[in-house]
Amino acid sequence: MMDYRALGRTGLRVSALGFGCGNVGGLMVRGAPADRERAVARAVELGINYFDTAPSYGDTQSETNLGLVLKSLRPNVLVGTKFRIDASDLRDIPGAIARSLDASLKRLQLERVDLLQCHNHIFERAGKEPLSADDLLGEVVSGLEKLRVQGKLRFFGITALGDTAALHRAIDSGRLDTAQVCLNLLNPSAALEVPSGFPAHDFRNLLTHARGRAGVIVIRVLAAGALTAVETRHPIAVPSVAPIATGPDYQADVERARQLQTLVDEGHVSDLVEASLRFPLASDAVSTVLLGYSSLDHLEGAAKALAKGPLPREAMDRLSALWRGFASGSR
Ligand SMILES: NC(=O)c1ccc[n+]([C@@H]2O[C@H](COP(=O)([O-])OP(=O)(O)OC[C@H]3O[C@@H](n4cnc5c(N)ncnc54)[C@H](OP(=O)(O)O)[C@@H]3O)[C@@H](O)[C@H]2O)c1
């Protein structure tokens, strides 16, 4: 049975497992049309009701393909997409967001999206990225509010990547409905305090800021596949990926994932995929856990693992010890 959770203060309830239509697991970008439709139909049957896409996934192909399936199946699901602001958009941020959303709606064949999210990483000062936290809380939010009034979106949020302090400030403002948060067994710092020297970006308990304010959509729960502890990729997956907020490269992530095998060997879980998917459920601030799929088997396996519920206390305690090992550079 699928578990449903409140999406922050939106009044929406989302399935604990979400459907990531990104470029990493290639189903909605490079999958055959019949496979895409079968997977979405099966996801709906399993109770999944949140589908996440973006214009940049497969260079608009993900939105187009999701739109085709939605038109064919007409499922009762929630759809979220994103926009990105480039340096050339800074003269007219609300206009750029509106144009991006119009193009997304056309590809998705929808009149409105349930969720529109900023895809830019957020820093205190613009530089590495064109948007600063002040831009986000100023022109971006006011542009999004206008689109909400026009009925083109129901809720809006961010990708919670960038400077931790800027992300905390943005979420604390209470003006964002949702945040996509990177949380996995290689980087638990958004949910838990990590030991000093922990080898990953420190989100410093971002979830405590989100609780009661923004719905949390977990991303990269398998660290793009590294948490399978297997380096070879599915034939339709993207051949290589850059880690987000974990190790320096995919291979380093896979190697670290292998150090978590103890959890399986000691009988806490049947495999690392199960451990990874059940871990974020332990936080009540988490609304949904997105996963990228390359096959129907991925979807079936994930639904089965998630149905077991949050990781039990003993497994969490074992993980804490393994994480201390990561921080000290030993096993
Ligand atoms: N806002 C943002 O900036 C942002 C960033 C990243 C992700 N996202 C969202 O989050 C979603 C998920 O992220 P992601 O796809 O990048 O990473 P992910 O979910 O951590 O990893 C996906 C990969 O995990 C493997 N996998 C999935 N299910 C499996 C299963 N049951 N058993 C074994 N392996 C399995 C597959 O690897 P193989 O294909 O190699 O087998 C798949 O490609 C995206 O689709 C997107 O919607 C958003």
The ligand as a Tripos MOL2 file, in Angstrom:
@<TRIPOS>MOLECULE
LIG
   48    52     1     0     0
SMALL
NO_CHARGES

@<TRIPOS>ATOM
      1 N1         16.1340   19.8470   -9.0940 N.am      1 LIG1
      2 C1         17.2360   19.2700   -9.4640 C.2       1 LIG1
      3 O1         18.2580   19.9350   -9.7350 O.2       1 LIG1
      4 C2         17.2930   17.7700   -9.5770 C.ar      1 LIG1
      5 C3         18.5310   17.1420   -9.6330 C.ar      1 LIG1
      6 C4         18.5670   15.7500   -9.7250 C.ar      1 LIG1
      7 C5         17.3940   15.0290   -9.7500 C.ar      1 LIG1
      8 N2         16.1890   15.6680   -9.7350 N.ar      1 LIG1
      9 C6         14.9370   14.8930   -9.8100 C.3       1 LIG1
     10 O2         15.0740   13.6900   -9.0670 O.3       1 LIG1
     11 C7         14.8500   12.5680   -9.9050 C.3       1 LIG1
     12 C8         15.7180   11.4030   -9.4900 C.3       1 LIG1
     13 O3         17.1000   11.7440   -9.5840 O.3       1 LIG1
     14 P1         18.1720   10.9960  -10.5000 P.3       1 LIG1
     15 O4         17.4790   10.1550  -11.5020 O.co2     1 LIG1
     16 O5         19.1360   12.0340  -10.9440 O.co2     1 LIG1
     17 O6         18.9440   10.0740   -9.4620 O.3       1 LIG1
     18 P2         18.5020    8.8140   -8.5920 P.3       1 LIG1
     19 O7         17.0390    8.7020   -8.4950 O.co2     1 LIG1
     20 O8         19.3260    8.8850   -7.3580 O.co2     1 LIG1
     21 O9         19.1130    7.5770   -9.4320 O.3       1 LIG1
     22 C9         18.5030    7.0360  -10.5530 C.3       1 LIG1
     23 C10        19.2650    5.7780  -10.9650 C.3       1 LIG1
     24 O10        19.2000    4.8110   -9.9340 O.3       1 LIG1
     25 C11        19.1370    3.5090  -10.4980 C.3       1 LIG1
     26 N3         17.8790    2.8530  -10.0190 N.ar      1 LIG1
     27 C12        16.6480    3.3720   -9.9450 C.ar      1 LIG1
     28 N4         15.7670    2.4900   -9.4130 N.ar      1 LIG1
     29 C13        16.4770    1.3770   -9.1530 C.ar      1 LIG1
     30 C14        16.1230    0.1240   -8.5820 C.ar      1 LIG1
     31 N5         14.8680   -0.1430   -8.1600 N.pl3     1 LIG1
     32 N6         17.0880   -0.8060   -8.4760 N.ar      1 LIG1
     33 C15        18.3650   -0.5400   -8.8780 C.ar      1 LIG1
     34 N7         18.7500    0.6520   -9.4010 N.ar      1 LIG1
     35 C16        17.8160    1.5800   -9.5420 C.ar      1 LIG1
     36 C17        19.1350    3.6540  -11.9900 C.3       1 LIG1
     37 O11        20.4790    3.5150  -12.4530 O.3       1 LIG1
     38 P3         20.7610    2.8100  -13.8910 P.3       1 LIG1
     39 O12        19.8270    3.4790  -14.8290 O.co2     1 LIG1
     40 O13        22.1810    3.0160  -14.1980 O.co2     1 LIG1
     41 O14        20.3910    1.3610  -13.6730 O.co2     1 LIG1
     42 C18        18.6730    5.0920  -12.1820 C.3       1 LIG1
     43 O15        19.1490    5.6620  -13.3650 O.3       1 LIG1
     44 C19        15.1160   13.0700  -11.3280 C.3       1 LIG1
     45 O16        14.4510   12.3020  -12.2990 O.3       1 LIG1
     46 C20        14.5560   14.4700  -11.2380 C.3       1 LIG1
     47 O17        13.1540   14.4450  -11.3750 O.3       1 LIG1
     48 C21        16.1340   17.0090   -9.6310 C.ar      1 LIG1
@<TRIPOS>BOND
     1     1     2 1
     2     2     3 2
     3     2     4 1
     4     4     5 ar
     5     4    48 ar
     6     5     6 ar
     7     6     7 ar
     8     7     8 ar
     9     8     9 1
    10     8    48 ar
    11     9    10 1
    12     9    46 1
    13    10    11 1
    14    11    12 1
    15    11    44 1
    16    12    13 1
    17    13    14 1
    18    14    15 2
    19    14    16 1
    20    14    17 1
    21    17    18 1
    22    18    19 2
    23    18    20 1
    24    18    21 1
    25    21    22 1
    26    22    23 1
    27    23    24 1
    28    23    42 1
    29    24    25 1
    30    25    26 1
    31    25    36 1
    32    26    27 ar
    33    26    35 ar
    34    27    28 ar
    35    28    29 ar
    36    29    30 ar
    37    29    35 ar
    38    30    31 1
    39    30    32 ar
    40    32    33 ar
    41    33    34 ar
    42    34    35 ar
    43    36    37 1
    44    36    42 1
    45    37    38 1
    46    38    39 2
    47    38    40 1
    48    38    41 1
    49    42    43 1
    50    44    45 1
    51    44    46 1
    52    46    47 1
@<TRIPOS>SUBSTRUCTURE
     1 LIG1         1 GROUP 0 **** ****
